[in-house]
Amino acid sequence: MSMMLKGWSGLNAAYATDGYARTTSGAGCFVTTHGVGELSALNGVAGSMTEQVKSIHVVGQTSRKMQQNRMMIHHSIGFSPDHQVFSHASKAFRCAAAELQSEHGATEEIDRVLRECFLKSRPVYIFLPIDLVDKHVPAEALKKPLDLEPVVDTKKVEEAATAVLEALYASKHPSIFVDCLVQRYQADTEIRELVDKLAIPIYTSNMGKGIVDENHPNYVGLYNGMPSGPGVEAAYLRSDLHIVVGNLPSDTNTGGFTRKSPAEKTVAIDADSVSVQGKTFAEAPIKAVLRQLLHKLLPEKVPKVELPKLPDRIQEDDHDSKLITQSWIWHRLATFLQPHDVVFGETGTAAFGLPDTTFPPHTQWITQTYYGSIGYATPAAFGVEMALTRNAAQGKPRGRTVLVTGDGSLMLTVQEVGNMVKQGCKPIIFVINNAGYTIERVIHGAKQSYNDIVPFDYRHMLPFFNMPAEEAERNFHRAGNKGELEGILGLEGVRCPTQVQVVEVMMEAMDVPWRLATQIATRGPEAVKEMEEAGFKVRQLQKVED
């Protein structure tokens, strides 16, 4: 079910646990000390809360006597410290907590919060005073598997599924939109079976990319409002019924809230409820509803819909540049990826560029698009490496961890590369060296010094983390132009890594993905003017209107 992580950085442990949990579709677990470690981890836990990832944070608290006597033990605050003050701080970032003060009933309390973690797909806390660690508890509970299934009112689920099917059968041009919460509530298998049986056009979001294979015969594309590829928005809006599954409607996942889905044309299958053209059915968990739809669906009653024909992608005017450009790199990386890879797009240009990449089958896509904590992806990739190693030991296919991060983001959590080296991990780390926080430059302050960074010499990164010099030299690669990157991507050690691979990719500071420029452009003409005056190329692909 989980991985245990303990380290000096509570923040990185929380990030790694998040990545591990996403890859296993289970839960990750990490341990910190009270106070300093607990608060350090809180930003990572908040990200898991926001994006509905199963995380278990075990906090080693001071002894019960220390708590009762308000002792000024280290990591506490003030002259008469409340040792529970840190627990109060995390209440908004968890769905349940076991605040243990006795060995009696402790196992039941732990089981309770673990169940809540899975049912609500959010973080939980277990607070364990150090004087309880060695106490004996009954082992009876271990004989009974933990029940992780929600209590389902079969009648309510059937009513919701029936309403969905009635709307579907009455439509003439339906489509289905798949978003990331499908994955968080372990409904991946059900949604893939459902889209096969429906045989209607399939769309996805920035965060839902990869749940349905992009080579599926009914897959149309990524619909994100204004920042959508040519023809995608017009094709989606031609549907007279939108079946929206597992939606997470944040600004970055809806193209600045420009993604449209009118209520009268929408069937929304959410985490624990269903809405059919404005009518809500409560207590209808997503996985149970999808199972019921699979059971009741009559494919012959589903309207036959012709798949939209999208226009070819427009060739941009810098396509013949020898430099590595945003208009080129993401399509090139598409041919580098392999089935079963786990692909990370760090918050920044990568998170907006990689959605242009067509993934091979069985690719998992991880990006913290909603919470957007810069520095998340590197420790999370370490957690994924641990998860993939576990999966391989269980006989599952082991793909590669492909991390694409920016130079600014990497600086925040670069020490986890050391853990990767220490643990024998083998991710491929693409570092976009564009001289700072380009995503922040395009948002505001293009020429401001606060968006610059102290440049790293990445050649020294692997030996600094104690990789032997000869191996470090072999595993570091620097691409200053397209030709050099082509050569690097063809290397056996990069395509099939056995150790950490670092690929430094040189790019222009003022070059940004078209999706990012278009997202900023949703703010209005003044935002476009500011970008253009700063020297950014505002890549807005041609729209195809109905």
Backbone hydrogen bonds, N-H to C=O, Kabsch-Sander energy under -0.5 kcal/mol:
donor,donor_aa,acceptor,acceptor_aa,energy
5,L,3,M,-0.6
5,L,29,C,-1.0
7,G,31,V,-0.5
10,G,8,W,-0.9
13,A,9,S,-2.0
14,A,10,G,-2.1
15,Y,11,L,-2.2
16,A,12,N,-2.8
17,T,13,A,-2.3
18,D,14,A,-1.9
19,G,15,Y,-2.2
20,Y,16,A,-2.6
21,A,17,T,-2.6
22,R,18,D,-2.1
23,T,19,G,-1.7
24,T,20,Y,-1.9
25,S,21,A,-1.4
26,G,21,A,-0.7
27,A,1,M,-1.5
28,G,54,K,-1.7
29,C,3,M,-2.3
30,F,56,I,-2.4
31,V,5,L,-2.8
32,T,58,V,-2.3
34,H,60,G,-1.5
36,V,34,H,-1.0
37,G,34,H,-0.7
38,E,33,T,-0.9
39,L,35,G,-3.2
40,S,36,V,-2.0
41,A,37,G,-1.8
42,L,39,L,-0.8
44,G,41,A,-0.5
45,V,41,A,-2.2
46,A,42,L,-2.7
47,G,43,N,-1.6
48,S,44,G,-1.7
49,M,45,V,-2.5
50,T,46,A,-2.7
51,E,47,G,-2.3
52,Q,49,M,-0.8
53,V,48,S,-2.6
55,S,53,V,-0.7
56,I,28,G,-2.5
57,H,55,S,-0.6
57,H,124,V,-2.7
58,V,30,F,-2.8
58,V,56,I,-0.7
59,V,57,H,-0.6
59,V,126,I,-2.7
60,G,32,T,-2.7
60,G,58,V,-0.6
61,Q,59,V,-1.0
61,Q,128,L,-1.6
67,Q,63,S,-2.2
68,Q,64,R,-2.7
69,N,65,K,-2.5
70,R,67,Q,-1.0
71,M,66,M,-2.0
73,I,71,M,-1.9
76,S,73,I,-1.3
83,H,81,P,-0.8
85,V,82,D,-1.6
88,H,84,Q,-1.8
89,A,85,V,-1.3
90,S,86,F,-1.0
90,S,87,S,-0.5
91,K,88,H,-1.1
93,F,90,S,-1.8
94,R,91,K,-0.9
95,C,123,P,-2.8
96,A,123,P,-0.6
98,A,125,Y,-2.3
99,E,97,A,-0.7
100,L,98,A,-1.2
100,L,127,F,-1.5
106,A,103,E,-1.3
109,E,105,G,-1.9
110,I,106,A,-2.5
111,D,107,T,-2.5
112,R,108,E,-2.1
113,V,109,E,-2.0
114,L,110,I,-2.2
115,R,111,D,-2.2
116,E,112,R,-1.9
117,C,113,V,-2.3
118,F,114,L,-1.6
119,L,115,R,-2.8
120,K,116,E,-2.6
121,S,117,C,-0.8
122,R,117,C,-0.9
124,V,55,S,-2.5
125,Y,96,A,-1.8
126,I,57,H,-2.4
127,F,98,A,-2.8
128,L,59,V,-2.9
128,L,126,I,-0.6
130,I,61,Q,-1.7
132,L,129,P,-2.1
133,V,130,I,-0.7
135,K,132,L,-1.4
142,L,139,A,-1.4
143,K,140,E,-1.8
144,K,141,A,-1.2
148,L,146,L,-0.8
152,V,150,P,-0.6
154,T,152,V,-1.1
157,V,153,D,-2.2
158,E,154,T,-2.5
159,E,155,K,-2.2
160,A,156,K,-2.2
161,A,157,V,-2.6
162,T,158,E,-2.6
163,A,159,E,-2.1
164,V,160,A,-2.1
165,L,161,A,-2.4
166,E,162,T,-2.4
167,A,163,A,-1.9
168,L,164,V,-2.2
169,Y,165,L,-3.1
170,A,166,E,-1.5
171,S,167,A,-0.7
171,S,168,L,-1.1
175,S,241,L,-2.2
176,I,201,P,-2.6
177,F,243,I,-3.4
178,V,203,Y,-2.6
179,D,177,F,-0.5
179,D,245,V,-2.6
181,L,246,G,-2.1
182,V,179,D,-1.4
183,Q,180,C,-1.1
184,R,180,C,-1.4
185,Y,181,L,-1.6
186,Q,183,Q,-1.7
187,A,182,V,-2.6
191,I,187,A,-2.3
192,R,188,D,-2.1
193,E,189,T,-2.1
194,L,190,E,-2.3
195,V,191,I,-2.5
196,D,192,R,-1.4
197,K,193,E,-1.9
198,L,194,L,-2.6
199,A,195,V,-2.0
202,I,218,N,-2.7
203,Y,176,I,-2.7
204,T,221,G,-1.5
205,S,178,V,-0.9
209,K,205,S,-0.7
210,G,212,V,-0.5
211,I,208,G,-1.7
216,H,213,D,-1.6
219,Y,216,H,-1.9
220,V,202,I,-3.0
221,G,202,I,-1.1
223,Y,204,T,-2.5
223,Y,221,G,-0.6
224,N,222,L,-0.7
224,N,225,G,-0.5
228,S,226,M,-2.2
229,G,222,L,-0.6
232,V,229,G,-1.8
233,E,229,G,-0.6
235,A,231,G,-2.1
236,Y,232,V,-2.5
237,L,233,E,-2.5
238,R,234,A,-0.9
238,R,235,A,-0.5
239,S,236,Y,-1.5
240,D,173,H,-1.3
241,L,173,H,-0.8
242,H,265,K,-3.5
243,I,175,S,-2.6
243,I,241,L,-0.6
244,V,242,H,-0.9
244,V,267,V,-3.2
245,V,177,F,-3.1
245,V,243,I,-0.6
246,G,269,I,-2.8
250,S,248,L,-1.5
254,T,251,D,-1.2
256,G,251,D,-3.1
257,F,251,D,-0.6
258,T,254,T,-1.5
259,R,254,T,-1.8
265,K,262,P,-1.8
266,T,263,A,-1.4
267,V,242,H,-3.1
268,A,266,T,-0.5
268,A,275,S,-3.0
269,I,244,V,-3.0
269,I,267,V,-0.6
270,D,268,A,-0.8
270,D,273,S,-2.4
274,V,281,F,-2.3
275,S,268,A,-2.6
276,V,279,K,-3.2
277,Q,266,T,-2.7
277,Q,275,S,-0.6
279,K,276,V,-1.9
281,F,274,V,-3.9
282,A,280,T,-0.6
284,A,272,D,-2.0
286,I,271,A,-2.3
289,V,285,P,-2.5
290,L,286,I,-2.4
291,R,287,K,-2.1
292,Q,288,A,-2.1
293,L,289,V,-2.4
294,L,290,L,-2.2
295,H,291,R,-1.9
296,K,292,Q,-2.4
297,L,293,L,-2.3
301,K,298,L,-2.4
302,V,299,P,-1.4
305,V,199,A,-0.5
305,V,303,P,-0.6
310,L,308,P,-0.7
319,H,316,E,-1.8
321,S,318,D,-1.8
325,T,323,L,-0.7
328,W,325,T,-1.0
329,I,325,T,-2.6
330,W,326,Q,-0.7
332,R,328,W,-1.7
333,L,329,I,-2.5
334,A,330,W,-1.0
335,T,331,H,-0.7
335,T,332,R,-0.9
336,F,332,R,-0.6
336,F,333,L,-0.8
337,L,333,L,-1.5
340,H,361,P,-0.9
341,D,338,Q,-1.7
342,V,400,R,-3.1
343,V,341,D,-0.6
343,V,364,Q,-3.3
344,F,402,V,-3.0
345,G,366,I,-1.9
346,E,344,F,-0.5
346,E,404,V,-2.4
351,A,346,E,-1.3
352,F,348,G,-0.8
352,F,349,T,-0.6
353,G,349,T,-2.0
354,L,350,A,-2.6
356,D,353,G,-1.9
357,T,354,L,-2.2
359,F,357,T,-0.7
363,T,360,P,-0.7
364,Q,341,D,-2.5
366,I,343,V,-2.9
369,T,367,T,-1.6
372,G,368,Q,-1.5
374,I,372,G,-0.8
376,Y,373,S,-1.9
380,A,376,Y,-2.0
381,A,377,A,-2.4
382,F,378,T,-1.4
383,G,379,P,-2.0
384,V,380,A,-2.1
385,E,381,A,-2.3
386,M,382,F,-1.8
387,A,383,G,-2.0
388,L,384,V,-3.1
389,T,385,E,-2.0
390,R,386,M,-1.9
391,N,387,A,-2.7
392,A,388,L,-2.5
393,A,389,T,-1.8
394,Q,390,R,-1.1
394,Q,391,N,-0.6
395,G,392,A,-1.7
396,K,391,N,-2.6
399,G,340,H,-0.7
399,G,397,P,-0.7
402,V,342,V,-3.0
402,V,400,R,-0.7
403,L,401,T,-0.7
403,L,428,I,-2.7
404,V,344,F,-1.8
404,V,402,V,-0.5
405,T,403,L,-0.6
405,T,430,F,-2.7
407,D,432,I,-1.9
408,G,436,G,-0.5
410,L,406,G,-2.4
411,M,407,D,-1.1
412,L,408,G,-0.6
412,L,409,S,-1.2
413,T,409,S,-0.7
413,T,410,L,-0.9
414,V,410,L,-0.7
416,E,413,T,-1.9
417,V,414,V,-2.1
418,G,415,Q,-1.0
419,N,415,Q,-0.9
420,M,416,E,-2.0
421,V,417,V,-2.2
422,K,418,G,-2.7
423,Q,419,N,-2.6
424,G,421,V,-1.1
425,C,420,M,-2.7
428,I,401,T,-2.9
429,I,427,P,-0.6
429,I,501,Q,-3.4
430,F,403,L,-3.5
430,F,428,I,-0.7
431,V,429,I,-0.7
431,V,503,V,-2.7
432,I,405,T,-3.0
432,I,430,F,-0.7
433,N,431,V,-0.9
433,N,505,V,-3.0
434,N,432,I,-1.1
437,Y,451,N,-2.2
438,T,436,G,-1.5
441,R,437,Y,-2.0
442,V,438,T,-2.3
443,I,439,I,-1.3
444,H,440,E,-2.8
448,Q,445,G,-1.1
451,N,448,Q,-1.7
452,D,449,S,-2.0
458,Y,456,F,-0.8
460,H,457,D,-2.0
461,M,458,Y,-1.3
462,L,458,Y,-0.5
464,F,460,H,-1.9
465,F,461,M,-1.4
466,N,463,P,-1.9
467,M,462,L,-2.2
472,A,468,P,-2.9
473,E,469,A,-2.4
474,R,470,E,-1.6
475,N,471,E,-1.8
476,F,472,A,-0.6
476,F,473,E,-0.6
477,H,502,V,-2.4
479,A,504,E,-3.3
480,G,478,R,-0.6
482,K,322,K,-2.7
485,L,481,N,-2.0
486,E,482,K,-2.6
487,G,483,G,-1.9
488,I,484,E,-2.0
489,L,485,L,-2.7
490,G,486,E,-0.9
491,L,488,I,-1.6
494,V,491,L,-0.7
495,R,491,L,-2.6
496,C,492,E,-2.8
501,Q,427,P,-2.6
502,V,475,N,-2.5
503,V,429,I,-3.2
503,V,501,Q,-0.5
504,E,477,H,-3.3
504,E,502,V,-0.6
505,V,431,V,-3.2
505,V,503,V,-0.5
506,M,479,A,-2.6
506,M,504,E,-0.6
507,M,433,N,-2.1
511,D,508,E,-1.3
512,V,510,M,-0.5
517,A,513,P,-2.1
518,T,514,W,-2.6
519,Q,515,R,-2.1
520,I,516,L,-2.3
521,A,517,A,-2.0
522,T,518,T,-0.9
522,T,519,Q,-0.8
523,R,520,I,-1.9
524,G,521,A,-1.8
527,A,524,G,-0.8
528,V,524,G,-1.5
529,K,525,P,-2.7
530,E,526,E,-2.3
531,M,527,A,-2.1
532,E,528,V,-2.6
533,E,529,K,-2.7
534,A,530,E,-1.5
535,G,531,M,-0.7
535,G,532,E,-0.9
536,F,531,M,-2.3
537,K,510,M,-0.8
538,V,536,F,-0.7
539,R,537,K,-1.5
540,Q,538,V,-1.3
541,L,539,R,-0.6
545,E,543,K,-0.6
